Amino acid sequence: MERFKLLITLLSFILPIGSIAAPHYTSSHCDTPYYGATLSYVQITKEPEFMHGYQFMLIYDPQQFKWRQFNVYFDGGLGHFWITNRPYYRTLSIYSISPVVRYTFKKRGPVSPYIEFGIGIAYFNHLKFDDRNLGMHPTFQDKMGAGFYLGTTQQFSLGLHAVHYSNAGLSAYNHGITIPMVVDIGYRFS
C-alpha cells in the first residue's frame, strides 16, 4: 500500500507538467480537439514468448498542446493478452492511460509520417501471467513507435509500436511484459 501511495504522489507531480500549454494556433479549426480510436494487434513478443493479444485505445488530442510539429495527445483503453503454448488458457487484461508526445514530419502528399513516445500508468487484472509474477496491479506503460497518417484529411493512421509494462521496481517482483512489435490501425473521428 505504501508503494501505491508513493506512485500516486509521484504522478501528482508529473501530470501537471502536461498542463503547461504550448502556444496554439489561432484558427478555430486548429482549436477543435481530435477524437479517435486505435486497434492494435501483437505481432512479435519477447516476455512472455508465446503471447498473443490486441489493444483498443481511445484517443483525445486537445490541440492546445501543439508546438510546431510536436503535439501531446492522450490515449486510454484496454489490452487483452493470452498465452498459446500452455495446456490451459491464461489471459491478462491491462487497462492504461498515457500522455503521448508525437512529432509529425512535413506532409509528403497524402502521407504524413510521425514518431512518438509515451509513459503512462496501467493496471493488470491479474498478478500472475504464464510463469511471470507481475508484482502488483498498478504499473507503468512505456511505448514508442512510428507510423503515418493517410489521406487528404489525415483521418487514417497506420503504425508500429514497441510496448513495455513494468512496475519500475516498486514491488519485490517485477517480471514485466515486453512486446517489441505491435501493428496499429487508427481512425480520427473529427
N, C-alpha and C positions, 0 to 999 in steps of 0.2 A: 504494500500500500504506500509506503514511503517513496518508492521509486516512481509510482504513478503520480504522486503529488509533485515530485521533482520534475517529471515530464510536463505536467500542466503548467508549472511555474516557468519552465524554460520556454514553452510555447507562448505564454503570455508576454514574454519579452521579444520573441522572434516575430510573431504575427503583426504587431503594429508597424514593423518596418515596411510591410507591404502597403500600408496606408499612406506612405509618402508618395503622392501622385506626381508623376512627371507632367510637364506641360502637355496639354492635349490640344487637338485641332479645334478650330472654331466652327467648322462646318457642322451643321446639325446631323448630317449623315454619319460623320465620324464619331459623334457623341452617342449614337444609338448602340446599345450593347448587342453583342452577338450571343446567340444560344445555339448549342449544337449537341451532337451525340457521336460517340466513337465506339465501334465494336472492334475488339482486338482478339486475335487468336494466337496461342502459343505455337511457335514453330520449332525452337530449339530450347532445351532445358539443360541445366547443369546440376542444380541442387534442389530437389532430388532429380535423378536422371530420367526416370520413366514417367514424367509428369505431363499431363495434357490439361488444357483449360482455355478459358476465354475471360474477357473483361468487358463490361458495358459501363461506359463513363458518360456522364452529362457534363457539358462544357458551359461555362459562363465567362465571357470575355467582355469586361465592362468598358473598354476603350479609353478610360481616363488614365490607365496605366500604360500608355504608349509614349515612346520617345524615339523618334526617328524610325528605325526598323526593328526596335525592340518593343515587346509588349509582355505584360504579365496577365495570364488568364488563370482560371480556377477549374479544376476537374474533380469530380467526385462520383463514386459509383461502387460497383460490385465486381469482384473477380471470383470465379468458381474453378477449382482445380481438382484433378483426380489422378490416381496412380493406376497404371495398367498392368504392371508386372507382378501383382500380388494375387493370391487366390481369393482374396476378399476385396471388396470395394472400399477404398479410402478416399475421402473427399475433404476439401478445405475451402471455406468461403472467406474472402478478405474484403472488408469494407474500407474505402480510403477516400481521403480528400487531400488535395495538394495545390499550392500555387505553382505555376509553371512559367518559366521565362523562355520566351521564344524570340529568335532572331530570324526575320524573313528577308531573304535576299531580294534583289531587284527582280521585278517581274520579267519573265522571259516568254513572251507570247501568252498562251493560255495557261502557263505553268509558273508558279511562284514557289521556289524551294525554301525550306526552313530547317533550322536546327533548334533543339530545345532541351531543357533540363528542369527537373523539379525535385524537391524534397518535401514530403508531406507526412501525414500521420495515417496509420491504418489500424485495423482491428481484425485479429484472427478469431474465427468462431470456435476453433479447437486448438489445444496446446500441443497435440501430437499429430504428426503428418508423416506417413510412411515410417521410417525409423528415426525421424528427427524430433527432438524436443525443442519447441519454439520458444519456451521460456515464459512468456506472458502474453496476454491477449493484446494490449496496446503495443504498437510497434511503429517503425518508420518505413516509408516507401521512398526509394531513390529511383529515379528514372532519367534516361537521356535518350535522345533519338534524333532522327532526321526524316524528312518527308517533303511533300509538296502539295500545294493547293492546285486544283484543276478547274478549268472552265473560265469563262469570261467574268462571272460573278464570284469566283473563288469559293463556291459552295461545297465542293467535294475535296476531301484530302485523303492521301494515301501515305503511309509512313512505316518505319521500322523503329522499334524501341528495345532497349535493354532495361530490365526492372530488377530491383533487389529489395527484399524485405528483411529487416533485421531490427533487433531491439537495442542495438548500439551498446551492448554490454550492461544494460540496466538490470538484467536478470542473470542468475548463475548459469542458465542455459541460453545459448544464443545460436542455435542451428538455424540460420536464415534460409531464405528461399532465393535462388538466383535464376533468372530467366534471361539468357543472352539475346534471344530474338523473339519479338512479338510483332505481328503484322497488324497494322491499324487501318481501318476504313472509317472515314468520318464524314459528317454532313452538317453544315451550318444552316439553321432554320431562318435566321434573319441577318 
